Amino acid sequence: MKLKINGKESELTESSVSVIKLLEIQKVDMPDMVTVELNGDILDREQFESTTVKDGDELEFLYFMGGGAQ
Amino acid sequence: MSEQLVIDESVYKEIIAHSFELKPIESCGYLAGKNNHITKLYKMVNIDNEPDHFSFEPKEQFAVLKDSRANDLQLLSVYHSHPESPARPSQEDLRLLKDPNMIYVIVSLEHDTPDLKAYRIVDSEVSELTVSIK
């Protein structure tokens, strides 16, 4: 299937995968620290396993960004 | 030899001004450019609105990501201020700043003169970059 990931065309041999599997394929080491947007909608992390990505989908990944002074 | 980061002087001034503007709250934002040369600043809302903590809002993050892409720029760096502490990653920074591809700029307002430093943090290993303002 063909996907658009962070603005770039990407082709996978799988016909469908879960978001959590896709993060693994994309070598995202810490999925707990990543926010995913699928076709314009931000997913809850609890949806990463149950949400399936299909041909033509557009995804954006970003790391959660936060910190502190202590 | 350490990795180099170049920041346009106008962007440097914006970072410092943003940090003073929000003091005592932590300021934060993305820095965009190419090849370790920062040419554009995106101020971000600190949704924690705390003097010792910051977090980005995911919707705003995605909007900035798309804007930078549309301008043919990369999000190279995240900056935040430490209003009352040194310009080095705190324990909380090490716990939460996990993107190995990002350069983390920290501005300390602890003393009269602001102190800006830049780091990469990969697997909790911190390396400091050499910063040039041009």
N, CA and C atoms of all chains as a GROMACS GRO file, in nm:
protein
  612
    1MET      N    1   0.084  -0.119   0.000
    1MET     CA    2   0.000   0.000   0.000
    1MET      C    3   0.088   0.125   0.000
    2LYS      N    4   0.030   0.233  -0.050
    2LYS     CA    5   0.102   0.360  -0.052
    2LYS      C    6   0.046   0.452   0.056
    3LEU      N    7   0.138   0.513   0.128
    3LEU     CA    8   0.100   0.607   0.234
    3LEU      C    9   0.177   0.736   0.214
    4LYS      N   10   0.128   0.841   0.273
    4LYS     CA   11   0.207   0.964   0.279
    4LYS      C   12   0.241   0.986   0.427
    5ILE      N   13   0.371   0.976   0.458
    5ILE     CA   14   0.415   0.987   0.597
    5ILE      C   15   0.503   1.110   0.612
    6ASN      N   16   0.462   1.199   0.698
    6ASN     CA   17   0.532   1.327   0.717
    6ASN      C   18   0.565   1.394   0.584
    7GLY      N   19   0.465   1.393   0.497
    7GLY     CA   20   0.475   1.465   0.370
    7GLY      C   21   0.543   1.390   0.258
    8LYS      N   22   0.594   1.269   0.288
    8LYS     CA   23   0.666   1.193   0.185
    8LYS      C   24   0.590   1.066   0.150
    9GLU      N   25   0.589   1.036   0.018
    9GLU     CA   26   0.526   0.912  -0.028
    9GLU      C   27   0.606   0.794   0.025
   10SER      N   28   0.535   0.690   0.070
   10SER     CA   29   0.602   0.573   0.123
   10SER      C   30   0.524   0.450   0.080
   11GLU      N   31   0.595   0.345   0.041
   11GLU     CA   32   0.528   0.223  -0.005
   11GLU      C   33   0.562   0.108   0.089
   12LEU      N   34   0.458   0.038   0.134
   12LEU     CA   35   0.478  -0.076   0.223
   12LEU      C   36   0.430  -0.202   0.154
   13THR      N   37   0.494  -0.315   0.187
   13THR     CA   38   0.451  -0.442   0.127
   13THR      C   39   0.318  -0.487   0.188
   14GLU      N   40   0.295  -0.450   0.314
   14GLU     CA   41   0.170  -0.489   0.381
   14GLU      C   42   0.051  -0.416   0.317
   15SER      N   43  -0.067  -0.482   0.320
   15SER     CA   44  -0.186  -0.416   0.265
   15SER      C   45  -0.257  -0.334   0.372
   16SER      N   46  -0.233  -0.369   0.499
   16SER     CA   47  -0.283  -0.286   0.609
   16SER      C   48  -0.202  -0.319   0.734
   17VAL      N   49  -0.179  -0.219   0.816
   17VAL     CA   50  -0.107  -0.239   0.942
   17VAL      C   51  -0.168  -0.149   1.048
   18SER      N   52  -0.144  -0.190   1.173
   18SER     CA   53  -0.187  -0.102   1.282
   18SER      C   54  -0.091   0.016   1.292
   19VAL      N   55  -0.137   0.121   1.357
   19VAL     CA   56  -0.051   0.238   1.375
   19VAL      C   57   0.073   0.201   1.456
   20ILE      N   58   0.055   0.117   1.558
   20ILE     CA   59   0.170   0.080   1.643
   20ILE      C   60   0.273   0.003   1.562
   21LYS      N   61   0.225  -0.083   1.469
   21LYS     CA   62   0.318  -0.158   1.383
   21LYS      C   63   0.388  -0.064   1.286
   22LEU      N   64   0.313   0.032   1.236
   22LEU     CA   65   0.372   0.128   1.142
   22LEU      C   66   0.483   0.209   1.211
   23LEU      N   67   0.461   0.246   1.336
   23LEU     CA   68   0.564   0.319   1.411
   23LEU      C   69   0.690   0.233   1.424
   24GLU      N   70   0.667   0.103   1.445
   24GLU     CA   71   0.780   0.010   1.456
   24GLU      C   72   0.854   0.003   1.322
   25ILE      N   73   0.779  -0.007   1.213
   25ILE     CA   74   0.839  -0.012   1.078
   25ILE      C   75   0.918   0.115   1.051
   26GLN      N   76   0.866   0.226   1.100
   26GLN     CA   77   0.932   0.356   1.079
   26GLN      C   78   1.046   0.380   1.178
   27LYS      N   79   1.074   0.277   1.258
   27LYS     CA   80   1.185   0.283   1.356
   27LYS      C   81   1.167   0.394   1.459
   28VAL      N   82   1.044   0.412   1.501
   28VAL     CA   83   1.017   0.505   1.612
   28VAL      C   84   1.035   0.426   1.741
   29ASP      N   85   1.142   0.459   1.814
   29ASP     CA   86   1.180   0.378   1.931
   29ASP      C   87   1.084   0.393   2.048
   30MET      N   88   1.027   0.511   2.063
   30MET     CA   89   0.944   0.536   2.181
   30MET      C   90   0.804   0.582   2.142
   31PRO      N   91   0.719   0.489   2.096
   31PRO     CA   92   0.585   0.529   2.051
   31PRO      C   93   0.504   0.599   2.159
   32ASP      N   94   0.537   0.573   2.286
   32ASP     CA   95   0.465   0.639   2.396
   32ASP      C   96   0.489   0.790   2.396
   33MET      N   97   0.596   0.833   2.328
   33MET     CA   98   0.632   0.975   2.328
   33MET      C   99   0.593   1.043   2.196
   34VAL      N  100   0.516   0.971   2.114
   34VAL     CA  101   0.486   1.023   1.980
   34VAL      C  102   0.337   1.054   1.969
   35THR      N  103   0.306   1.162   1.901
   35THR     CA  104   0.168   1.196   1.868
   35THR      C  105   0.149   1.168   1.719
   36VAL      N  106   0.036   1.108   1.685
   36VAL     CA  107   0.009   1.070   1.547
   36VAL      C  108  -0.117   1.140   1.497
   37GLU      N  109  -0.105   1.195   1.378
   37GLU     CA  110  -0.222   1.252   1.309
   37GLU      C  111  -0.250   1.164   1.188
   38LEU      N  112  -0.373   1.113   1.178
   38LEU     CA  113  -0.413   1.027   1.067
   38LEU      C  114  -0.522   1.098   0.987
   39ASN      N  115  -0.492   1.129   0.865
   39ASN     CA  116  -0.586   1.199   0.777
   39ASN      C  117  -0.646   1.322   0.844
   40GLY      N  118  -0.560   1.395   0.915
   40GLY     CA  119  -0.603   1.522   0.974
   40GLY      C  120  -0.656   1.513   1.116
   41ASP      N  121  -0.674   1.389   1.167
   41ASP     CA  122  -0.725   1.373   1.304
   41ASP      C  123  -0.616   1.320   1.395
   42ILE      N  124  -0.603   1.382   1.512
   42ILE     CA  125  -0.504   1.336   1.609
   42ILE      C  126  -0.560   1.214   1.683
   43LEU      N  127  -0.477   1.107   1.689
   43LEU     CA  128  -0.520   0.983   1.755
   43LEU      C  129  -0.482   0.985   1.902
   44ASP      N  130  -0.566   0.925   1.986
   44ASP     CA  131  -0.526   0.898   2.124
   44ASP      C  132  -0.427   0.782   2.120
   45ARG      N  133  -0.332   0.783   2.214
   45ARG     CA  134  -0.233   0.674   2.214
   45ARG      C  135  -0.299   0.536   2.230
   46GLU      N  136  -0.413   0.534   2.301
   46GLU     CA  137  -0.484   0.407   2.322
   46GLU      C  138  -0.535   0.351   2.188
   47GLN      N  139  -0.542   0.438   2.086
   47GLN     CA  140  -0.594   0.392   1.955
   47GLN      C  141  -0.484   0.337   1.863
   48PHE      N  142  -0.357   0.346   1.908
   48PHE     CA  143  -0.248   0.307   1.818
   48PHE      C  144  -0.255   0.159   1.778
   49GLU      N  145  -0.301   0.074   1.871
   49GLU     CA  146  -0.308  -0.070   1.840
   49GLU      C  147  -0.431  -0.104   1.758
   50SER      N  148  -0.540  -0.036   1.789
   50SER     CA  149  -0.667  -0.074   1.727
   50SER      C  150  -0.692  -0.004   1.593
   51THR      N  151  -0.616   0.102   1.565
   51THR     CA  152  -0.640   0.175   1.440
   51THR      C  153  -0.556   0.116   1.327
   52THR      N  154  -0.620   0.087   1.217
   52THR     CA  155  -0.553   0.028   1.102
   52THR      C  156  -0.531   0.134   0.994
   53VAL      N  157  -0.412   0.130   0.938
   53VAL     CA  158  -0.377   0.223   0.831
   53VAL      C  159  -0.398   0.152   0.698
   54LYS      N  160  -0.456   0.226   0.603
   54LYS     CA  161  -0.483   0.162   0.473
   54LYS      C  162  -0.428   0.246   0.358
   55ASP      N  163  -0.431   0.186   0.241
   55ASP     CA  164  -0.376   0.251   0.121
   55ASP      C  165  -0.432   0.394   0.104
   56GLY      N  166  -0.344   0.486   0.078
   56GLY     CA  167  -0.386   0.624   0.053
   56GLY      C  168  -0.391   0.712   0.176
   57ASP      N  169  -0.372   0.652   0.295
   57ASP     CA  170  -0.380   0.733   0.418
   57ASP      C  171  -0.261   0.829   0.429
   58GLU      N  172  -0.286   0.940   0.498
   58GLU     CA  173  -0.180   1.038   0.522
   58GLU      C  174  -0.157   1.046   0.673
   59LEU      N  175  -0.032   1.028   0.711
   59LEU     CA  176   0.003   1.029   0.854
   59LEU      C  177   0.113   1.130   0.882
   60GLU      N  178   0.106   1.185   1.001
   60GLU     CA  179   0.213   1.273   1.051
   60GLU      C  180   0.251   1.221   1.189
   61PHE      N  181   0.381   1.211   1.214
   61PHE     CA  182   0.430   1.173   1.348
   61PHE      C  183   0.507   1.290   1.406
   62LEU      N  184   0.489   1.315   1.533
   62LEU     CA  185   0.567   1.417   1.604
   62LEU      C  186   0.594   1.367   1.745
   63TYR      N  187   0.710   1.399   1.796
   63TYR     CA  188   0.737   1.368   1.936
   63TYR      C  189   0.664   1.466   2.025
   64PHE      N  190   0.608   1.412   2.135
   64PHE     CA  191   0.558   1.498   2.241
   64PHE      C  192   0.672   1.591   2.279
   65MET      N  193   0.642   1.718   2.304
   65MET     CA  194   0.749   1.810   2.338
   65MET      C  195   0.716   1.881   2.468
   66GLY      N  196   0.797   1.855   2.566
   66GLY     CA  197   0.778   1.921   2.695
   66GLY      C  198   0.902   1.902   2.779
   67GLY      N  199   0.915   1.982   2.882
   67GLY     CA  200   1.030   1.970   2.970
   67GLY      C  201   1.010   2.061   3.089
   68GLY      N  202   1.118   2.079   3.163
   68GLY     CA  203   1.105   2.162   3.281
   68GLY      C  204   1.239   2.212   3.328
   69ALA      N  205   1.236   2.295   3.429
   69ALA     CA  206   1.360   2.356   3.476
   69ALA      C  207   1.418   2.281   3.595
   70GLN      N  208   1.344   2.182   3.646
   70GLN     CA  209   1.393   2.111   3.766
   70GLN      C  210   1.456   1.978   3.732
   71MET      N  211   3.573   1.756   1.745
   71MET     CA  212   3.513   1.888   1.725
   71MET      C  213   3.362   1.877   1.739
   72SER      N  214   3.302   1.969   1.813
   72SER     CA  215   3.158   1.957   1.839
   72SER      C  216   3.075   2.004   1.718
   73GLU      N  217   2.953   1.954   1.715
   73GLU     CA  218   2.860   1.992   1.608
   73GLU      C  219   2.830   2.142   1.616
   74GLN      N  220   2.812   2.204   1.501
   74GLN     CA  221   2.790   2.348   1.496
   74GLN      C  222   2.641   2.379   1.474
   75LEU      N  223   2.593   2.485   1.535
   75LEU     CA  224   2.459   2.536   1.508
   75LEU      C  225   2.471   2.685   1.480
   76VAL      N  226   2.417   2.728   1.368
   76VAL     CA  227   2.418   2.871   1.334
   76VAL      C  228   2.275   2.924   1.351
   77ILE      N  229   2.262   3.036   1.421
   77ILE     CA  230   2.130   3.098   1.438
   77ILE      C  231   2.137   3.239   1.382
   78ASP      N  232   2.045   3.272   1.291
   78ASP     CA  233   2.038   3.409   1.241
   78ASP      C  234   2.020   3.505   1.359
   79GLU      N  235   2.088   3.618   1.352
   79GLU     CA  236   2.082   3.712   1.464
   79GLU      C  237   1.938   3.756   1.494
   80SER      N  238   1.859   3.776   1.387
   80SER     CA  239   1.720   3.820   1.408
   80SER      C  240   1.641   3.714   1.486
   81VAL      N  241   1.667   3.587   1.457
   81VAL     CA  242   1.598   3.478   1.529
   81VAL      C  243   1.646   3.472   1.673
   82TYR      N  244   1.779   3.488   1.690
   82TYR     CA  245   1.835   3.489   1.827
   82TYR      C  246   1.765   3.597   1.911
   83LYS      N  247   1.751   3.715   1.852
   83LYS     CA  248   1.687   3.825   1.926
   83LYS      C  249   1.542   3.792   1.960
   84GLU      N  250   1.474   3.724   1.866
   84GLU     CA  251   1.334   3.684   1.892
   84GLU      C  252   1.325   3.584   2.007
   85ILE      N  253   1.419   3.489   2.010
   85ILE     CA  254   1.420   3.388   2.118
   85ILE      C  255   1.436   3.458   2.253
   86ILE      N  256   1.532   3.549   2.259
   86ILE     CA  257   1.560   3.618   2.385
   86ILE      C  258   1.440   3.706   2.425
   87ALA      N  259   1.385   3.777   2.326
   87ALA     CA  260   1.271   3.865   2.355
   87ALA      C  261   1.152   3.783   2.404
   88HIS      N  262   1.127   3.669   2.342
   88HIS     CA  263   1.015   3.582   2.383
   88HIS      C  264   1.037   3.532   2.526
   89SER      N  265   1.161   3.500   2.557
   89SER     CA  266   1.191   3.448   2.691
   89SER      C  267   1.167   3.555   2.798
   90PHE      N  268   1.209   3.679   2.769
   90PHE     CA  269   1.186   3.788   2.866
   90PHE      C  270   1.037   3.824   2.874
   91GLU      N  271   0.972   3.818   2.758
   91GLU     CA  272   0.829   3.854   2.752
   91GLU      C  273   0.746   3.765   2.844
   92LEU      N  274   0.779   3.636   2.847
   92LEU     CA  275   0.697   3.543   2.926
   92LEU      C  276   0.748   3.523   3.069
   93LYS      N  277   0.871   3.566   3.097
   93LYS     CA  278   0.925   3.549   3.231
   93LYS      C  279   0.825   3.598   3.334
   94PRO      N  280   0.793   3.528   3.443
   94PRO     CA  281   0.862   3.409   3.495
   94PRO      C  282   0.815   3.276   3.438
   95ILE      N  283   0.722   3.278   3.341
   95ILE     CA  284   0.677   3.153   3.277
   95ILE      C  285   0.784   3.109   3.176
   96GLU      N  286   0.796   2.979   3.156
   96GLU     CA  287   0.889   2.930   3.054
   96GLU      C  288   0.834   2.959   2.914
   97SER      N  289   0.918   3.014   2.828
   97SER     CA  290   0.880   3.031   2.687
   97SER      C  291   0.925   2.907   2.610
   98CYS      N  292   0.866   2.885   2.493
   98CYS     CA  293   0.905   2.768   2.415
   98CYS      C  294   0.866   2.787   2.269
   99GLY      N  295   0.930   2.710   2.183
   99GLY     CA  296   0.897   2.718   2.041
   99GLY      C  297   0.984   2.626   1.957
  100TYR      N  298   0.954   2.626   1.829
  100TYR     CA  299   1.036   2.551   1.733
  100TYR      C  300   1.127   2.648   1.659
  101LEU      N  301   1.241   2.598   1.614
  101LEU     CA  302   1.332   2.673   1.529
  101LEU      C  303   1.352   2.594   1.401
  102ALA      N  304   1.335   2.664   1.288
  102ALA     CA  305   1.340   2.594   1.159
  102ALA      C  306   1.453   2.650   1.073
  103GLY      N  307   1.497   2.568   0.981
  103GLY     CA  308   1.603   2.608   0.889
  103GLY      C  309   1.649   2.489   0.809
  104LYS      N  310   1.774   2.493   0.771
  104LYS     CA  311   1.833   2.384   0.693
  104LYS      C  312   1.980   2.368   0.732
  105ASN      N  313   2.028   2.247   0.727
  105ASN     CA  314   2.170   2.220   0.748
  105ASN      C  315   2.226   2.288   0.874
  106ASN      N  316   2.155   2.272   0.985
  106ASN     CA  317   2.197   2.328   1.114
  106ASN      C  318   2.208   2.481   1.113
  107HIS      N  319   2.136   2.545   1.020
  107HIS     CA  320   2.131   2.692   1.016
  107HIS      C  321   1.986   2.735   1.039
  108ILE      N  322   1.964   2.800   1.153
  108ILE     CA  323   1.828   2.840   1.192
  108ILE      C  324   1.795   2.976   1.130
  109THR      N  325   1.682   2.979   1.057
  109THR     CA  326   1.642   3.104   0.991
  109THR      C  327   1.501   3.148   1.029
  110LYS      N  328   1.427   3.064   1.102
  110LYS     CA  329   1.288   3.100   1.133
  110LYS      C  330   1.250   3.047   1.271
  111LEU      N  331   1.173   3.130   1.341
  111LEU     CA  332   1.125   3.092   1.475
  111LEU      C  333   0.973   3.077   1.473
  112TYR      N  334   0.926   2.975   1.540
  112TYR     CA  335   0.782   2.957   1.562
  112TYR      C  336   0.759   2.960   1.713
  113LYS      N  337   0.701   3.070   1.763
  113LYS     CA  338   0.665   3.073   1.905
  113LYS      C  339   0.553   2.972   1.927
  114MET      N  340   0.561   2.896   2.034
  114MET     CA  341   0.456   2.801   2.068
  114MET      C  342   0.394   2.841   2.201
  115VAL      N  343   0.266   2.804   2.216
  115VAL     CA  344   0.199   2.827   2.344
  115VAL      C  345   0.250   2.723   2.443
  116ASN      N  346   0.290   2.770   2.560
  116ASN     CA  347   0.325   2.677   2.668
  116ASN      C  348   0.196   2.642   2.740
  117ILE      N  349   0.140   2.525   2.708
  117ILE     CA  350   0.008   2.493   2.765
  117ILE      C  351   0.016   2.466   2.915
  118ASP      N  352   0.136   2.441   2.966
  118ASP     CA  353   0.151   2.425   3.112
  118ASP      C  354   0.144   2.561   3.182
  119ASN      N  355   0.191   2.665   3.110
  119ASN     CA  356   0.191   2.803   3.164
  119ASN      C  357   0.253   2.808   3.303
  120GLU      N  358   0.368   2.741   3.317
  120GLU     CA  359   0.435   2.729   3.447
  120GLU      C  360   0.574   2.791   3.440
  121PRO      N  361   0.625   2.836   3.555
  121PRO     CA  362   0.762   2.890   3.557
  121PRO      C  363   0.869   2.782   3.549
  122ASP      N  364   0.830   2.656   3.571
  122ASP     CA  365   0.931   2.551   3.569
  122ASP      C  366   0.891   2.432   3.481
  123HIS      N  367   0.801   2.457   3.386
  123HIS     CA  368   0.762   2.347   3.297
  123HIS      C  369   0.702   2.402   3.168
  124PHE      N  370   0.720   2.325   3.059
  124PHE     CA  371   0.653   2.362   2.935
  124PHE      C  372   0.605   2.236   2.864
  125SER      N  373   0.497   2.250   2.788
  125SER     CA  374   0.452   2.147   2.695
  125SER      C  375   0.392   2.215   2.574
  126PHE      N  376   0.412   2.154   2.458
  126PHE     CA  377   0.349   2.201   2.335
  126PHE      C  378   0.210   2.142   2.322
  127GLU      N  379   0.128   2.211   2.245
  127GLU     CA  380  -0.007   2.161   2.216
  127GLU      C  381   0.000   2.088   2.081
  128PRO      N  382  -0.040   1.959   2.077
  128PRO     CA  383  -0.020   1.880   1.955
  128PRO      C  384  -0.077   1.941   1.827
  129LYS      N  385  -0.196   2.000   1.833
  129LYS     CA  386  -0.253   2.059   1.710
  129LYS      C  387  -0.163   2.170   1.657
  130GLU      N  388  -0.111   2.252   1.747
  130GLU     CA  389  -0.022   2.360   1.707
  130GLU      C  390   0.108   2.302   1.652
  131GLN      N  391   0.155   2.192   1.710
  131GLN     CA  392   0.277   2.126   1.659
  131GLN      C  393   0.259   2.083   1.513
  132PHE      N  394   0.146   2.018   1.486
  132PHE     CA  395   0.123   1.970   1.349
  132PHE      C  396   0.109   2.087   1.252
  133ALA      N  397   0.046   2.196   1.297
  133ALA     CA  398   0.031   2.313   1.209
  133ALA      C  399   0.168   2.371   1.174
  134VAL      N  400   0.257   2.378   1.274
  134VAL     CA  401   0.392   2.431   1.250
  134VAL      C  402   0.471   2.338   1.160
  135LEU      N  403   0.458   2.209   1.184
  135LEU     CA  404   0.528   2.111   1.099
  135LEU      C  405   0.490   2.132   0.952
  136LYS      N  406   0.361   2.148   0.928
  136LYS     CA  407   0.314   2.164   0.788
  136LYS      C  408   0.356   2.298   0.730
  137ASP      N  409   0.354   2.403   0.813
  137ASP     CA  410   0.397   2.534   0.764
  137ASP      C  411   0.546   2.533   0.728
  138SER      N  412   0.625   2.471   0.812
  138SER     CA  413   0.770   2.467   0.783
  138SER      C  414   0.796   2.389   0.655
  139ARG      N  415   0.722   2.281   0.637
  139ARG     CA  416   0.738   2.201   0.514
  139ARG      C  417   0.698   2.283   0.391
  140ALA      N  418   0.588   2.357   0.405
  140ALA     CA  419   0.542   2.440   0.292
  140ALA      C  420   0.644   2.547   0.258
  141ASN      N  421   0.723   2.589   0.357
  141ASN     CA  422   0.828   2.689   0.335
  141ASN      C  423   0.964   2.625   0.304
  142ASP      N  424   0.961   2.494   0.278
  142ASP     CA  425   1.083   2.420   0.244
  142ASP      C  426   1.188   2.430   0.355
  143LEU      N  427   1.140   2.427   0.480
  143LEU     CA  428   1.230   2.431   0.595
  143LEU      C  429   1.209   2.306   0.680
  144GLN      N  430   1.310   2.273   0.758
  144GLN     CA  431   1.297   2.161   0.851
  144GLN      C  432   1.288   2.215   0.994
  145LEU      N  433   1.211   2.145   1.077
  145LEU     CA  434   1.211   2.179   1.220
  145LEU      C  435   1.338   2.117   1.279
  146LEU      N  436   1.437   2.202   1.303
  146LEU     CA  437   1.568   2.154   1.348
  146LEU      C  438   1.581   2.153   1.499
  147SER      N  439   1.504   2.240   1.564
  147SER     CA  440   1.532   2.264   1.706
  147SER      C  441   1.405   2.301   1.782
  148VAL      N  442   1.408   2.271   1.912
  148VAL     CA  443   1.306   2.318   2.006
  148VAL      C  444   1.377   2.405   2.108
  149TYR      N  445   1.324   2.524   2.132
  149TYR     CA  446   1.385   2.606   2.236
  149TYR      C  447   1.289   2.619   2.353
  150HIS      N  448   1.347   2.634   2.472
  150HIS     CA  449   1.267   2.675   2.587
  150HIS      C  450   1.356   2.751   2.683
  151SER      N  451   1.292   2.828   2.770
  151SER     CA  452   1.370   2.909   2.863
  151SER      C  453   1.370   2.845   3.002
  152HIS      N  454   1.477   2.872   3.073
  152HIS     CA  455   1.486   2.841   3.216
  152HIS      C  456   1.496   2.977   3.286
  153PRO      N  457   1.382   3.030   3.332
  153PRO     CA  458   1.382   3.166   3.387
  153PRO      C  459   1.475   3.185   3.508
  154GLU      N  460   1.491   3.081   3.586
  154GLU     CA  461   1.569   3.097   3.711
  154GLU      C  462   1.677   2.992   3.728
  155SER      N  463   1.711   2.921   3.622
  155SER     CA  464   1.812   2.815   3.638
  155SER      C  465   1.904   2.811   3.516
  156PRO      N  466   2.013   2.738   3.524
  156PRO     CA  467   2.114   2.741   3.416
  156PRO      C  468   2.064   2.684   3.283
  157ALA      N  469   2.139   2.716   3.178
  157ALA     CA  470   2.104   2.672   3.042
  157ALA      C  471   2.159   2.533   3.015
  158ARG      N  472   2.113   2.438   3.094
  158ARG     CA  473   2.151   2.298   3.068
  158ARG      C  474   2.028   2.211   3.093
  159PRO      N  475   2.023   2.095   3.028
  159PRO     CA  476   1.904   2.010   3.042
  159PRO      C  477   1.881   1.969   3.187
  160SER      N  478   1.759   1.990   3.234
  160SER     CA  479   1.722   1.951   3.370
  160SER      C  480   1.688   1.802   3.371
  161GLN      N  481   1.665   1.749   3.488
  161GLN     CA  482   1.622   1.608   3.499
  161GLN      C  483   1.491   1.587   3.423
  162GLU      N  484   1.402   1.686   3.433
  162GLU     CA  485   1.273   1.675   3.362
  162GLU      C  486   1.295   1.680   3.211
  163ASP      N  487   1.388   1.764   3.166
  163ASP     CA  488   1.420   1.769   3.022
  163ASP      C  489   1.470   1.631   2.976
  164LEU      N  490   1.559   1.572   3.054
  164LEU     CA  491   1.616   1.442   3.015
  164LEU      C  492   1.509   1.333   3.012
  165ARG      N  493   1.409   1.349   3.099
  165ARG     CA  494   1.300   1.250   3.105
  165ARG      C  495   1.207   1.263   2.986
  166LEU      N  496   1.188   1.387   2.938
  166LEU     CA  497   1.082   1.410   2.839
  166LEU      C  498   1.130   1.443   2.698
  167LEU      N  499   1.251   1.493   2.682
  167LEU     CA  500   1.296   1.534   2.549
  167LEU      C  501   1.357   1.413   2.480
  168LYS      N  502   1.278   1.346   2.397
  168LYS     CA  503   1.317   1.214   2.346
  168LYS      C  504   1.340   1.208   2.196
  169ASP      N  505   1.323   1.320   2.126
  169ASP     CA  506   1.342   1.314   1.981
  169ASP      C  507   1.492   1.322   1.950
  170PRO      N  508   1.550   1.212   1.901
  170PRO     CA  509   1.695   1.212   1.879
  170PRO      C  510   1.740   1.301   1.763
  171ASN      N  511   1.644   1.342   1.680
  171ASN     CA  512   1.678   1.424   1.564
  171ASN      C  513   1.671   1.574   1.592
  172MET      N  514   1.629   1.609   1.712
  172MET     CA  515   1.606   1.750   1.744
  172MET      C  516   1.726   1.809   1.819
  173ILE      N  517   1.752   1.936   1.792
  173ILE     CA  518   1.851   2.011   1.870
  173ILE      C  519   1.773   2.089   1.975
  174TYR      N  520   1.816   2.079   2.100
  174TYR     CA  521   1.744   2.145   2.207
  174TYR      C  522   1.819   2.271   2.251
  175VAL      N  523   1.757   2.385   2.228
  175VAL     CA  524   1.815   2.513   2.268
  175VAL      C  525   1.752   2.555   2.401
  176ILE      N  526   1.836   2.590   2.495
  176ILE     CA  527   1.788   2.634   2.627
  176ILE      C  528   1.844   2.773   2.654
  177VAL      N  529   1.756   2.863   2.696
  177VAL     CA  530   1.796   2.999   2.728
  177VAL      C  531   1.779   3.019   2.878
  178SER      N  532   1.887   3.054   2.944
  178SER     CA  533   1.879   3.084   3.087
  178SER      C  534   1.868   3.234   3.107
  179LEU      N  535   1.773   3.272   3.194
  179LEU     CA  536   1.759   3.414   3.233
  179LEU      C  537   1.801   3.430   3.379
  180GLU      N  538   1.878   3.334   3.425
  180GLU     CA  539   1.919   3.331   3.566
  180GLU      C  540   2.000   3.456   3.604
  181HIS      N  541   2.083   3.502   3.512
  181HIS     CA  542   2.167   3.620   3.538
  181HIS      C  543   2.122   3.737   3.450
  182ASP      N  544   2.186   3.852   3.464
  182ASP     CA  545   2.146   3.971   3.389
  182ASP      C  546   2.158   3.949   3.238
  183THR      N  547   2.263   3.879   3.198
  183THR     CA  548   2.283   3.851   3.055
  183THR      C  549   2.227   3.713   3.022
  184PRO      N  550   2.138   3.703   2.923
  184PRO     CA  551   2.084   3.571   2.887
  184PRO      C  552   2.195   3.479   2.838
  185ASP      N  553   2.179   3.352   2.868
  185ASP     CA  554   2.278   3.252   2.827
  185ASP      C  555   2.204   3.148   2.741
  186LEU      N  556   2.247   3.133   2.616
  186LEU     CA  557   2.182   3.038   2.524
  186LEU      C  558   2.278   2.926   2.492
  187LYS      N  559   2.230   2.803   2.510
  187LYS     CA  560   2.313   2.686   2.476
  187LYS      C  561   2.227   2.586   2.398
  188ALA      N  562   2.295   2.499   2.323
  188ALA     CA  563   2.223   2.402   2.238
  188ALA      C  564   2.279   2.262   2.263
  189TYR      N  565   2.188   2.164   2.260
  189TYR     CA  566   2.227   2.026   2.292
  189TYR      C  567   2.155   1.927   2.200
  190ARG      N  568   2.218   1.813   2.182
  190ARG     CA  569   2.145   1.695   2.135
  190ARG      C  570   2.134   1.601   2.253
  191ILE      N  571   2.020   1.532   2.259
  191ILE     CA  572   1.999   1.435   2.366
  191ILE      C  573   1.957   1.304   2.300
  192VAL      N  574   2.045   1.207   2.301
  192VAL     CA  575   2.016   1.077   2.238
  192VAL      C  576   2.035   0.970   2.344
  193ASP      N  577   1.928   0.896   2.373
  193ASP     CA  578   1.930   0.794   2.479
  193ASP      C  579   1.985   0.853   2.610
  194SER      N  580   1.938   0.971   2.643
  194SER     CA  581   1.977   1.042   2.766
  194SER      C  582   2.124   1.086   2.768
  195GLU      N  583   2.196   1.063   2.658
  195GLU     CA  584   2.333   1.114   2.646
  195GLU      C  585   2.326   1.256   2.590
  196VAL      N  586   2.387   1.349   2.661
  196VAL     CA  587   2.379   1.490   2.622
  196VAL      C  588   2.510   1.535   2.558
  197SER      N  589   2.502   1.596   2.440
  197SER     CA  590   2.621   1.656   2.380
  197SER      C  591   2.589   1.801   2.345
  198GLU      N  592   2.682   1.889   2.379
  198GLU     CA  593   2.659   2.033   2.354
  198GLU      C  594   2.711   2.072   2.217
  199LEU      N  595   2.637   2.158   2.149
  199LEU     CA  596   2.677   2.208   2.019
  199LEU      C  597   2.746   2.343   2.036
  200THR      N  598   2.827   2.379   1.939
  200THR     CA  599   2.884   2.514   1.936
  200THR      C  600   2.786   2.604   1.862
  201VAL      N  601   2.747   2.714   1.925
  201VAL     CA  602   2.645   2.803   1.866
  201VAL      C  603   2.711   2.929   1.812
  202SER      N  604   2.678   2.963   1.687
  202SER     CA  605   2.722   3.090   1.629
  202SER      C  606   2.600   3.173   1.595
  203ILE      N  607   2.605   3.301   1.631
  203ILE     CA  608   2.497   3.393   1.596
  203ILE      C  609   2.547   3.477   1.478
  204LYS      N  610   2.473   3.475   1.367
  204LYS     CA  611   2.522   3.549   1.248
  204LYS      C  612   2.412   3.636   1.188
   0.00000   0.00000   0.00000
